[in-house]
Amino acid sequence: MPDPLRSLLDAPPDLPVTAGLAALDEALRIRGVAVVHAPPGTGKTTLVPPAVADVVAGRVVVTQPSRLAARAAARRLAHLLGEPVGETVGYSVRGDRRTSRRTRVELVTTGLLLRRLQHDPELAGVGAVVLDEVHERHLDADLTLALLIDVRANLREDLSLVAMSATLEAEQTAALLGGGDEPAPVIDVPGALHPVQTVWCPLPAGLRRTDDRGITPAFHDHVAATVRRALAEHEGDVLVFVPGVAEVEATVRRLGGVDADVHALHGRLSAAEQDRALGENRGGEGPRRRVVVSTAVAESSLTVPGVRVVVDAGFSREPRTDHRRGLASLVTVAVSRAAAEQRAGRAGRLGPGAVLRCWSETEHAHLPAHPEPEIATADLTGFALEVACWGSRDVRDLALLDQPPAHALSAAREVLVELGAMTEDGHATPRGPLIAGVPVDPRLARALLDGAPLVGGRRAAEVVALLSEDVRAPGADLVAALRSLRSGLRSGSWRTQVKRLERIAAEHVDGDGGVKPGAGRSLTDDVAVGLVVALAHPDRIARKRSGASSYLMTSGTGAALDPRDPGPLAGLEWLAVGDAERRAGQREARIRAAAPLTEDLALEAAGSLWTEADEVTWTGGRVLARRRTLLGAIELGSVPLTEPPAQAVTAAIREALRSEGIGLLTWSETATALRARLAFLHRALGDPWPDVSDEALTQDLESWLGPQLARVRSAQDLRRIDVGAALRALLPWQQAGRLDELAPERVEVPSGSSVRIDYSAEQPVLAVRLQEVFGWTTVPALADGRVPLLLHLLSPARRPAAITADLDSFWDNGYPGVRADLRGRYPKHAWPEDPRTAPATRRTNTPRR
């Protein structure tokens, strides 16, 4: 019986990739690994799998980034073979499988292959894996590549691996596939695109493309107008790129009445609707032109027949995570230049085409060169769980194209520990594989498994299927969104996912605890949805605070409904937030999807966040002590503490002194002087003389204020403390008796006066009238003679006449000038020519006649 794959290779279609098939054959026979570097449109997805199957024994598994792409690629290859899908060529995607025992080439999503690897690391019966579109750098694709390299190195040396890339990252991939030896062979396939004319179509001046709610209606209007221009000025079908499902629907609505068949294309559509968009079920539609409005699913891994014109809105939707606040979401960002080129290339596959870009050439120059790999920006919870289930505690042991950010990986592991899926030391728990086996984010998997007995398996599956999509709920109301899906005609993919999740819930819930998942409690839809959302995101349970639309989440993050459209959720005391996004420059996150909740259900969903904490603070000039009951950061209630712990009181006073200043204490003149003397000795002699700076005294309150703090409850109590006595408690007992010797309060000058020393400056100052130091030739020194006094010599009117620490030099050089200047003004005072021998005096002299 003839081999249909061999027959196809003997007479292949005229595609550029045929030029590299011989080199691929040689690379696989010699090395077992290869990288095919080929631009989109060269036919690599069509002809490389048959070429690999011609070399290896066993099934060839080919990954695709989406279900839509996997089905479409399988149908295209089966059509070339003249067979129905499921014979020589089949596909397996979530909820849909078309294969048989005769299948040699199987198209799968990357996520599905990841599941197979976890269940069967040896991939029994598989001879080769072809990883398509590795340049897109999806998180599951990066991990799957790393695990396959691990399998080939440790379990299956005979497993052939082929990676296909459209960018120069092919060299990096080749180095990993080489397994530490020389890089894998790279087969370069030149592109064969026809010329594509670029038409710049920026938004008119004065209008904005985006605002804090996302893409503006004005820009949606502009995209639709650009599509109409494309139909009027260019030939062929039109492919329109917008970032998400909501934007697809908005654009389709605005294109009503155009002379063309308008189709939506995205992952939520049913298979039949996707087929119609791809032109595979055109039936009797005739020669009418088509407009296909698509998300990025059609960017590089999917062929849309008949396209000669591309309209690019210039946006993509990418994962972003605020790890500090625990907020992960898809955000709308400007497309990269590399992605824009790939989109434009869709217009040049059949012949000369055109791309109409909804931005200016100047804006294009400022776009990022490439999109960031998901591993650098996405939430890593699912990734970390897969790694743990694989048995790797150190992700650095895996051959990843890029290592994940350490802080993001740490945050993901904390979530998995809270979910009970991972131990503190990084091992998967028995619950870990159960959660990993549910084809949704681990948080949603937990919500399904724990929510089914509480709300019923069907409702739990419905809510989890809803949350697994990029939901834009009107008025942020998830309950309304769910009801719309239940009654809607365009919810085929959601219904399929619900059935799949309901089966999983039934298997696990009934098997684990004997609880029938269809039973559940008698909860209304409103709070049932909220409970499942809360089980998925206990850190996003929110309670209303000041203002009808402002909330505090258990994570400590503030969140708010859109004040312009708060919807029916406004004013509700408790919410379970399914999706929130915090934009740069905003204090609070914007709630994009939520459901009502009650306090009892919040406690049930987030019991691990319930705590009782004794809190002692300085508030309003007094110590406030209370025992708080908390759900995360949300206070449920509090009662006064009559006998707060002494340490807590001290900590509260320390914080008060730190924030309001040590001036809260009463600093008498004596205490201030003593502190200055101690500060001088600490500067001059160091230990054991204490540091009495504001910072040191605040930090070590117990050592000097001691038991006096336990009695403090208010600012008035603070002011009663004898600060001077407290400071003396700091004196080292061995040196306490030398305080007056090393840093005396006063010094006796030659006139017999006892003059106070000022220690407030860096060098101690003795301010004394000049006549009182006659007879001194040297300045007294303090701190065991280390620091001389700085003399401020005063006039008889006690005004500064001179400053010196070298009195002997002053008598020779400074004094004559001072004497000449002042003796005329103060004739009754002594101004001897030789102050070294003159008697010091506090009095005036009788003037000579």
C-alpha positions in Angstrom: 0.0 0.0 0.0 1.5 3.3 -1.0 2.6 5.7 1.8 0.7 9.0 1.3 3.4 11.0 3.1 6.1 9.6 0.9 4.0 10.3 -2.2 3.5 13.9 -1.0 7.3 14.3 -0.6 7.9 12.8 -4.1 5.7 15.5 -5.7 5.5 18.3 -3.2 3.6 21.6 -3.7 5.7 24.5 -4.9 6.7 25.9 -1.5 10.1 27.4 -0.5 10.7 25.0 2.3 11.2 22.1 -0.2 14.7 23.5 -0.7 15.7 22.6 2.9 14.1 19.2 3.2 17.2 17.3 2.1 19.3 19.1 4.7 16.7 18.3 7.3 16.7 14.6 6.4 20.5 14.5 6.7 20.5 16.4 10.1 18.0 14.0 11.6 19.7 10.9 10.4 23.1 12.1 11.8 22.2 14.1 14.9 18.6 13.5 15.6 18.0 17.2 16.1 17.6 20.2 13.9 16.3 23.8 13.7 14.4 25.0 10.7 14.7 28.8 10.3 12.0 29.9 7.9 9.8 33.0 7.6 6.0 32.6 7.7 4.5 31.5 4.4 7.4 29.2 3.4 5.4 26.0 4.0 7.3 24.6 6.9 4.2 23.6 8.9 2.9 21.8 5.9 6.0 19.9 4.6 8.4 19.5 7.5 6.2 17.0 9.4 6.0 14.6 6.5 9.7 14.9 5.9 10.4 14.1 9.6 7.9 11.1 9.4 9.9 9.8 6.4 13.0 9.6 8.6 11.8 8.3 12.0 9.8 5.3 13.2 6.7 6.1 15.2 4.3 9.0 15.3 5.4 12.6 14.6 3.8 15.0 17.1 3.7 18.6 15.9 2.9 21.4 18.3 0.9 24.6 17.5 0.4 27.6 19.7 -3.4 27.4 19.5 -6.3 24.9 19.0 -7.4 26.9 16.0 -3.9 26.6 14.3 -3.6 22.9 15.2 -6.9 22.0 13.5 -6.3 24.2 10.5 -2.8 22.8 9.9 -4.1 19.2 10.2 -6.9 19.9 7.7 -4.5 21.5 5.3 -2.0 18.6 5.3 -4.8 16.0 5.2 -6.2 17.8 2.1 -2.9 17.6 0.4 -2.9 13.9 1.0 -6.4 13.5 -0.3 -7.6 12.1 3.0 -10.0 13.1 5.7 -8.5 14.3 9.0 -7.9 11.5 11.4 -6.3 9.1 8.9 -2.6 9.7 8.2 -2.8 13.1 9.7 -4.9 14.0 12.8 -5.1 16.5 15.6 -5.7 16.6 19.3 -6.7 19.7 21.1 -8.5 20.5 24.3 -12.0 18.9 24.0 -11.5 17.7 20.4 -9.5 14.8 19.0 -9.3 13.4 15.5 -6.8 10.6 15.3 -6.6 6.8 14.6 -4.2 3.9 14.8 -3.1 4.9 11.3 -2.2 8.4 12.2 1.5 9.2 11.5 1.4 13.0 12.0 -0.5 14.4 14.9 -1.0 18.2 15.4 -1.4 19.2 19.0 -1.4 22.3 21.1 1.8 22.9 23.1 -0.2 22.7 26.4 -1.6 19.3 25.5 1.9 17.9 24.7 3.0 19.3 28.1 0.3 17.3 29.8 1.4 14.1 27.9 5.0 14.6 29.0 3.9 14.8 32.6 1.9 11.6 32.3 4.4 9.7 30.0 7.8 11.3 30.0 9.1 8.6 27.5 6.4 9.5 25.0 5.8 5.9 24.1 5.1 5.4 20.4 6.4 8.9 19.4 9.4 9.0 17.1 9.8 12.7 16.8 8.4 16.0 18.1 8.3 19.1 15.9 8.0 22.3 17.8 6.5 25.0 15.6 6.7 28.8 16.1 9.2 28.6 18.9 10.0 32.2 18.2 6.7 33.3 19.7 8.2 32.5 23.1 5.0 31.4 24.8 5.6 30.2 28.3 4.4 26.6 27.8 6.4 26.4 24.5 9.6 27.4 26.3 9.0 24.8 29.1 8.0 22.1 26.6 11.2 22.6 24.7 13.2 22.3 27.9 11.4 19.2 29.1 11.9 17.5 25.7 15.6 18.3 25.8 15.7 16.7 29.3 13.8 13.6 28.0 16.2 13.2 25.1 19.3 13.5 27.4 18.1 11.1 30.1 15.3 8.8 28.8 15.0 8.7 25.0 18.2 9.3 23.0 16.3 8.1 19.9 13.7 10.8 20.2 14.2 13.2 17.3 13.5 16.9 17.9 12.9 19.6 15.4 12.3 23.3 16.3 10.9 25.7 13.8 11.5 29.4 14.1 10.8 32.5 12.0 13.5 34.7 13.7 17.2 34.7 14.4 16.6 33.2 17.8 17.0 30.0 15.8 20.7 30.1 16.8 19.9 30.2 20.5 17.5 27.3 20.1 20.1 25.3 18.2 22.6 25.7 21.0 20.1 24.3 23.5 19.1 21.4 21.3 22.8 20.5 20.9 22.8 19.4 24.5 26.1 20.9 25.4 27.9 19.6 22.4 28.0 21.5 19.1 24.7 23.3 18.2 22.0 21.5 16.3 22.1 22.0 12.6 20.2 25.0 11.4 18.4 24.7 8.1 17.8 28.2 6.6 14.9 28.5 4.2 14.7 31.8 2.3 11.3 33.6 2.3 9.2 33.9 -0.8 6.9 36.8 0.0 5.7 39.1 -2.7 6.1 42.8 -2.3 3.9 44.4 0.3 3.1 48.1 0.1 2.9 49.9 3.5 0.2 52.5 3.9 0.4 54.6 7.0 -3.1 55.5 8.4 -2.6 57.3 11.7 -5.5 58.4 13.8 -6.5 62.0 13.1 -5.0 64.7 15.3 -6.8 65.4 18.6 -8.1 61.8 19.0 -6.7 59.2 21.4 -6.0 55.6 20.6 -6.4 54.5 24.3 -7.5 55.8 27.6 -7.7 54.3 31.1 -10.5 52.0 29.9 -8.5 50.6 27.0 -9.0 51.2 23.3 -11.2 54.2 22.7 -14.4 54.2 20.6 -12.8 56.8 18.4 -10.0 54.4 17.5 -12.4 51.5 16.9 -14.2 53.8 14.5 -10.8 54.6 12.8 -9.9 50.9 12.4 -13.3 50.3 10.8 -12.8 53.3 8.5 -9.4 52.0 7.5 -10.9 48.6 6.6 -13.4 50.4 4.4 -10.6 52.2 2.7 -8.7 48.9 2.2 -11.8 47.5 0.4 -12.1 50.5 -1.7 -8.4 50.9 -2.7 -7.0 47.4 -2.8 -8.0 44.0 -4.2 -8.4 40.7 -2.4 -9.6 39.6 1.0 -8.8 41.7 4.0 -7.3 40.4 7.3 -7.7 42.8 10.2 -5.6 42.4 13.4 -6.9 43.7 16.7 -5.7 42.7 20.2 -8.6 40.8 21.8 -12.1 39.3 21.5 -13.8 42.5 22.7 -12.0 44.5 20.0 -12.9 41.8 17.3 -16.6 42.1 18.2 -16.4 46.0 18.3 -14.8 46.1 14.8 -17.2 43.5 13.3 -20.2 45.6 14.6 -18.8 48.7 12.9 -18.4 47.0 9.6 -22.1 46.3 9.2 -23.2 47.1 5.6 -19.8 46.8 3.8 -19.9 45.0 0.5 -18.0 41.9 1.9 -18.6 39.0 4.2 -17.3 39.9 7.6 -16.0 37.1 9.9 -14.6 37.1 13.4 -11.7 34.9 14.2 -10.5 34.0 17.7 -10.1 31.1 20.0 -13.5 31.3 21.7 -15.4 30.6 18.6 -16.8 27.2 17.7 -14.8 25.0 15.3 -17.5 25.6 12.6 -17.3 29.4 13.0 -13.5 29.3 12.8 -13.7 27.2 9.7 -16.0 29.7 8.0 -13.6 32.5 8.9 -10.7 30.5 7.3 -12.7 30.0 4.2 -12.9 26.2 4.5 -16.7 26.1 4.6 -17.5 28.9 2.1 -20.2 26.8 0.5 -22.3 28.8 -1.9 -21.1 32.2 -0.8 -19.7 32.9 -4.3 -17.0 35.4 -5.2 -17.8 38.0 -2.5 -14.8 39.4 -0.8 -14.2 38.6 2.8 -13.0 40.6 5.8 -11.6 38.5 8.6 -11.2 40.3 11.9 -8.8 38.4 14.0 -6.8 38.4 17.2 -3.0 37.6 17.1 -4.0 33.9 16.5 -3.6 34.6 12.7 -0.3 36.4 13.1 2.2 33.6 12.1 0.9 30.1 12.8 -2.3 30.2 10.7 -3.0 30.6 7.0 -6.0 32.6 6.1 -6.7 31.9 2.3 -7.3 34.7 -0.1 -5.8 37.5 1.9 -4.1 40.3 -0.1 -4.6 43.1 2.3 -3.8 43.5 6.0 -5.2 46.2 8.3 -3.2 46.3 11.5 -4.6 48.2 14.5 -1.1 48.1 16.0 -1.9 46.4 19.4 -1.4 43.1 21.0 -2.5 41.6 24.3 0.3 40.3 26.5 0.5 38.9 30.0 1.8 41.3 32.7 2.1 40.6 36.4 2.4 43.0 39.4 4.0 40.4 41.7 4.1 42.7 44.7 0.3 43.2 44.6 -0.5 39.8 43.2 -2.2 41.2 40.1 -1.8 39.2 36.9 -3.8 40.1 33.8 -3.6 40.5 30.0 -2.8 44.1 29.0 -3.1 45.8 25.7 0.3 47.1 24.5 1.7 48.4 21.3 2.7 45.8 18.8 6.5 45.1 18.3 8.1 45.9 15.0 8.9 42.2 14.5 5.2 41.2 15.0 4.1 44.1 12.7 6.3 42.6 10.0 4.9 39.2 10.5 1.4 40.6 10.2 2.2 42.5 7.1 3.7 39.3 5.5 0.2 37.8 5.5 -0.6 40.2 2.6 2.3 38.9 0.5 1.7 35.2 0.3 -0.5 35.0 -2.8 0.9 38.0 -4.7 1.7 41.7 -4.3 -0.3 43.0 -1.4 -0.7 46.0 1.0 -0.7 46.6 4.7 -2.6 49.5 6.1 -1.1 50.4 9.5 -3.2 52.5 11.9 -0.3 54.5 13.2 2.3 56.8 11.7 5.8 56.0 10.3 7.3 58.1 13.2 5.4 56.1 15.8 6.6 52.9 14.1 10.2 53.8 14.7 9.6 54.0 18.4 7.9 50.6 18.7 9.9 47.8 20.6 12.0 45.7 18.3 10.6 42.4 19.6 7.9 41.3 22.1 9.2 40.2 25.5 9.2 36.5 26.1 6.3 35.5 28.3 8.6 34.0 30.9 9.8 37.5 31.7 6.4 39.1 32.2 3.8 36.4 32.8 2.4 34.9 36.0 4.6 31.8 36.7 2.3 29.8 38.9 1.4 27.2 36.3 5.0 27.1 35.1 6.3 26.5 38.7 3.8 23.7 39.3 4.8 22.0 36.0 8.4 22.2 37.0 7.7 20.7 40.5 5.6 17.9 39.0 8.4 17.1 36.6 10.6 16.6 39.7 13.0 19.6 39.2 13.4 21.7 42.3 15.9 24.0 40.6 14.6 25.5 37.4 18.2 26.3 36.4 18.7 22.6 35.7 16.3 22.9 32.7 17.4 24.1 29.2 15.3 27.2 29.0 15.9 29.9 26.4 15.6 32.4 29.3 15.6 31.9 33.0 12.5 33.2 34.9 12.9 36.3 37.1 13.7 35.1 40.6 11.1 37.3 42.3 8.3 36.1 40.0 9.2 32.5 40.5 9.3 33.0 44.3 5.9 34.6 44.2 4.5 31.7 42.2 5.8 29.2 44.6 4.2 31.0 47.5 0.9 30.8 45.8 1.3 27.0 45.2 2.2 26.4 48.8 -1.0 28.3 49.8 -3.0 26.1 47.3 -1.5 23.0 48.8 0.1 22.0 45.5 3.7 22.4 46.6 5.7 21.9 49.8 7.9 24.6 51.3 11.0 23.0 49.8 9.7 22.9 46.3 8.3 19.4 45.9 4.9 18.8 44.4 2.3 17.5 47.0 -0.1 14.7 46.1 -2.6 17.5 45.3 -0.1 19.1 42.9 -0.6 16.7 40.0 -4.4 16.9 40.4 -4.3 20.6 40.1 -1.8 20.5 37.3 -4.0 18.0 35.4 -6.9 20.5 35.1 -6.4 22.5 31.9 -6.6 25.9 33.5 -4.5 28.1 35.8 -3.7 26.4 39.1 -5.8 28.9 41.0 -8.8 28.1 38.8 -8.1 24.4 39.2 -8.3 24.8 42.9 -11.5 26.7 42.6 -13.0 23.9 40.5 -12.0 21.1 42.8 -12.9 22.8 46.0 -15.9 24.7 44.6 -17.8 21.7 43.1 -19.0 20.3 46.4 -20.0 23.8 47.5 -21.9 25.2 44.5 -22.4 22.1 42.3 -20.1 20.7 39.7 -21.9 22.4 36.8 -21.8 25.9 38.3 -18.2 25.5 39.4 -17.3 24.4 35.9 -19.2 27.3 34.3 -17.5 30.0 36.5 -14.0 28.5 36.0 -14.5 28.3 32.2 -15.6 31.9 32.3 -12.6 33.0 34.3 -10.2 31.1 32.1 -11.0 33.5 29.3 -10.1 37.2 29.0 -13.3 38.4 30.4 -14.6 42.0 29.8 -17.8 41.9 31.9 -20.2 44.9 31.4 -20.1 46.9 34.6 -17.5 44.4 35.8 -20.4 42.1 36.6 -19.3 38.4 36.3 -22.8 37.1 37.1 -24.3 39.0 34.2 -21.5 37.8 32.0 -22.2 34.2 33.0 -25.9 34.6 32.3 -25.1 36.1 28.9 -23.0 33.0 28.1 -25.7 30.6 29.2 -28.2 32.2 26.9 -25.9 33.2 24.1 -25.6 31.6 20.7 -21.8 32.4 20.3 -20.6 30.6 23.3 -19.7 27.2 21.8 -16.1 27.1 23.0 -17.2 28.0 26.5 -19.8 25.3 26.6 -17.3 22.7 25.5 -14.9 23.8 28.2 -17.7 23.6 30.8 -18.5 20.0 29.9 -14.8 19.1 30.1 -14.3 20.8 33.5 -17.5 19.3 34.8 -16.3 15.8 34.0 -13.0 16.5 35.7 -14.8 17.9 38.8 -16.9 14.7 38.9 -13.9 12.4 38.7 -11.9 14.2 41.4 -14.6 15.3 43.8 -16.5 12.1 43.9 -13.2 10.1 44.0 -11.7 12.2 46.7 -14.5 12.6 49.2 -17.6 10.8 47.9 -19.3 14.2 47.5 -21.5 14.4 44.4 -20.4 17.5 42.5 -23.9 18.2 41.2 -25.4 18.6 44.6 -23.9 21.8 46.1 -25.6 24.2 48.4 -28.7 26.2 47.9 -26.8 29.3 46.9 -28.1 31.9 44.4 -26.0 32.4 41.3 -24.8 35.7 42.6 -23.0 34.4 45.6 -22.2 31.0 44.0 -20.2 32.8 41.4 -18.6 34.9 44.0 -17.6 31.9 46.1 -15.9 30.2 43.1 -14.1 33.4 42.2 -13.0 33.7 45.9 -11.7 30.2 45.9 -9.6 31.0 42.8 -8.4 34.3 44.1 -8.6 34.6 47.9 -6.1 37.4 47.7 -8.6 39.4 45.7 -11.5 39.2 48.1 -12.5 42.8 48.7 -14.4 44.8 51.2 -15.9 48.2 50.7 -14.2 51.2 52.3 -14.8 54.9 51.9 -16.8 55.7 48.8 -19.3 53.5 47.0 -16.8 52.1 44.5 -13.6 51.8 46.5 -12.5 48.5 48.1 -9.6 47.0 50.0 -8.5 43.5 48.9 -7.1 40.9 51.3 -3.8 41.3 49.6 -3.7 44.9 50.9 -4.1 46.4 47.5 -6.8 49.1 47.0 -9.2 48.5 44.1 -12.1 50.4 42.6 -15.0 50.0 40.2 -15.0 52.3 37.2 -16.7 55.4 38.7 -18.1 56.2 35.2 -19.8 52.8 35.0 -19.9 51.1 38.4 -22.7 48.8 37.4 -24.8 46.8 39.8 -21.9 45.9 42.0 -21.5 49.5 43.3 -22.1 49.7 47.0 -21.9 46.0 47.8 -20.1 45.3 51.0 -18.1 42.3 49.8 -16.8 41.4 46.3 -14.8 38.5 44.9 -12.6 40.1 42.2 -11.9 37.9 39.2 -9.8 40.4 37.3 -8.2 43.7 38.3 -5.5 45.8 36.6 -3.3 48.5 38.1 -2.0 51.0 35.5 1.1 53.0 36.0 0.4 56.2 38.0 -2.8 54.9 39.6 -3.1 54.4 43.3 -5.8 51.7 43.1 -6.3 48.8 40.8 -9.3 49.0 38.4 -11.8 46.1 39.0 -12.6 44.6 35.6 -14.6 41.6 36.7 -16.2 40.7 40.1 -19.1 39.0 41.7 -21.0 39.6 45.0 -19.8 37.8 48.1 -20.8 37.6 51.8 -18.5 37.7 54.8 -19.3 34.1 55.7 -18.3 32.9 52.2 -15.3 35.1 52.2 -14.1 33.4 55.4 -14.9 29.9 53.9 -12.9 30.6 50.7 -9.9 32.3 52.4 -9.8 30.6 55.8 -6.0 30.4 55.7 -5.9 34.3 55.6 -7.9 34.6 58.9 -5.8 35.8 61.7 -6.1 37.5 65.1 -3.4 40.1 65.8 -2.7 42.3 68.8 -1.9 45.7 67.5 -0.4 48.5 69.5 0.0 51.9 67.8 0.5 55.5 68.6 -2.6 57.2 67.3 -3.8 60.7 68.0 -1.2 61.4 70.7 -1.8 58.2 72.7 -1.2 54.5 72.7 -4.0 52.6 71.0 -4.0 48.9 71.8 -6.5 46.5 70.3 -7.0 42.9 69.2 -7.9 42.8 65.5 -9.6 40.0 63.6 -8.3 40.1 60.1 -8.9 38.4 56.7 -5.6 39.2 55.1 -5.4 43.0 55.2 -9.2 43.4 55.8 -10.2 44.1 59.4 -13.3 42.2 60.4 -13.5 43.6 63.9 -11.4 44.7 67.0 -11.6 44.9 70.8 -9.5 47.0 73.2 -6.5 45.5 74.9 -6.3 46.6 78.6 -2.9 45.1 79.2 -0.9 45.4 76.0 2.6 43.7 75.9 5.4 46.0 77.1 7.4 45.2 74.0 4.5 46.3 71.8 4.1 49.5 73.7 7.8 50.3 73.4 7.6 49.6 69.6 4.6 51.9 69.3 6.4 54.7 71.2 9.6 54.1 69.2 7.6 54.6 66.0 6.0 57.8 67.4 9.4 59.2 68.3 10.7 58.2 65.0 7.9 59.9 63.0 7.1 62.8 65.2 10.5 63.5 66.7 12.2 62.9 70.0 10.8 66.3 71.1 7.7 64.4 72.3 9.8 64.0 75.5 10.3 66.9 77.9 13.9 68.1 77.5 14.9 70.3 80.4 17.9 72.5 80.2 19.8 70.0 82.5 18.8 67.0 80.3 19.7 68.8 77.1 23.1 69.8 78.6 23.8 66.2 79.8 23.0 64.8 76.4 25.3 67.3 74.7 28.2 66.2 77.1 27.5 62.6 76.4 27.4 63.2 72.6 30.8 65.0 72.9 32.4 62.1 74.7 31.0 59.6 72.2 32.5 61.6 69.4 35.9 62.1 71.2 36.4 58.7 72.9 33.8 56.3 71.3 32.8 53.2 73.2 31.8 52.8 76.0 30.4 56.3 75.9 26.9 56.0 74.4 25.6 57.3 71.2 22.8 59.7 72.1 21.7 60.8 68.6 18.0 60.9 67.8 18.3 57.7 65.8 20.2 55.8 68.5 17.9 56.9 71.4 14.8 56.0 69.3 16.1 52.6 68.3 17.2 51.6 71.9 14.4 53.0 74.0 14.5 50.1 76.5 18.1 50.7 77.5 17.5 54.3 78.8 13.8 54.8 79.4 13.4 51.3 80.7 10.4 50.5 82.9 9.0 54.0 82.6 7.7 53.1 79.1 5.3 50.4 80.4 3.3 53.2 82.1 3.1 55.4 79.0 -0.3 55.6 77.4 -0.4 59.2 76.1 1.7 62.2 75.1 1.2 63.6 78.6 2.7 60.4 80.1 5.7 60.8 77.8 6.2 64.4 79.0 6.3 63.3 82.6 9.4 61.1 82.1 12.6 62.4 83.8 14.8 62.4 80.7 17.9 63.5 82.6 17.7 60.6 85.0 17.0 58.3 82.1 20.1 59.5 80.2 22.3 58.9 83.2 21.2 55.2 83.1 23.1 55.0 79.8 26.4 55.9 81.5 28.9 53.0 81.6 29.3 52.2 85.3 33.1 51.9 85.0 33.3 55.4 83.6 30.3 57.2 85.2 32.5 58.8 87.9 34.7 60.4 85.2 32.0 62.3 83.5 32.7 65.5 85.3 36.5 65.0 84.8 36.3 64.3 81.0 33.4 66.6 80.2 32.8 69.0 83.1 29.8 71.2 83.1 31.9 74.3 84.0 35.5 75.3 84.1 37.1 77.8 86.5 39.0 80.7 84.6 41.9 82.8 86.1 39.4 85.4 87.3 37.9 82.9 89.6 34.6 82.7 87.7 33.1 79.3 87.0 31.9 79.4 83.3 29.5 76.9 81.7 30.9 75.0 78.7 28.7 74.8 75.6 28.8 71.3 74.2 26.2 71.9 71.4 28.8 72.4 68.7 31.3 69.9 67.3 34.0 71.4 69.5 33.1 72.5 73.1 32.9 76.3 73.5 33.8 78.4 76.4 32.4 81.9 76.0 34.2 84.2 78.5 35.2 87.9 78.7 38.7 88.5 77.6 39.8 90.1 80.9 38.9 87.0 82.8 41.6 84.8 81.1 44.6 87.1 81.5 47.3 84.9 82.8 46.4 81.8 80.8 48.9 80.8 78.1 47.2 77.5 77.0 43.6 76.6 76.5 42.3 73.8 78.8 41.7 70.5 77.0 38.9 68.0 77.7 38.5 64.2 77.2 41.8 63.3 78.7 43.5 66.2 76.9 42.3 65.2 73.5 40.0 68.1 72.6 41.0 71.7 73.5 38.2 74.2 74.4 37.3 76.7 71.7 37.5 80.1 73.4 35.0 82.7 72.4 36.7 85.8 73.9 34.1 88.5 74.6 34.2 92.2 74.8 33.1 93.9 78.1 29.7 94.1 76.4 29.8 90.3 76.0 30.0 90.6 72.3 32.5 88.2 70.4 35.9 89.9 70.1 37.9 86.8 69.0 37.8 83.0 68.7 40.8 80.8 69.3 41.9 77.4 70.5 45.5 78.5 70.5 45.8 81.2 73.3 49.5 81.6 73.2 49.4 82.5 69.5 46.5 84.8 70.1 48.3 86.9 72.7 51.1 87.5 70.2 49.1 88.0 67.0 45.4 88.7 67.7 45.4 90.5 71.0 47.2 93.7 69.9 44.6 94.4 67.3 41.7 93.7 69.6 43.3 95.9 72.3 43.7 98.7 69.9 40.1 98.4 68.7 38.4 98.1 72.1 40.4 100.1 74.7 39.0 103.4 73.4 35.5 102.1 73.6 35.9 100.5 77.0 38.4 102.7 78.9 37.3 101.5 82.4 38.5 97.9 81.6 42.0 96.6 81.7 43.9 96.4 78.4 47.4 95.5 79.5 50.2 95.2 77.0 51.3 91.8 78.4 48.1 89.8 79.1 50.2 86.7 80.1 51.4 88.4 83.3 48.4 90.7 84.0 46.0 89.7 86.7 42.6 88.4 85.5 39.6 90.4 86.7 35.8 90.5 86.5 35.8 94.2 87.5 36.5 97.5 85.8 39.6 99.6 86.7 39.5 103.3 88.0 40.7 105.3 85.0 43.9 107.2 85.3 43.8 111.0 85.1 
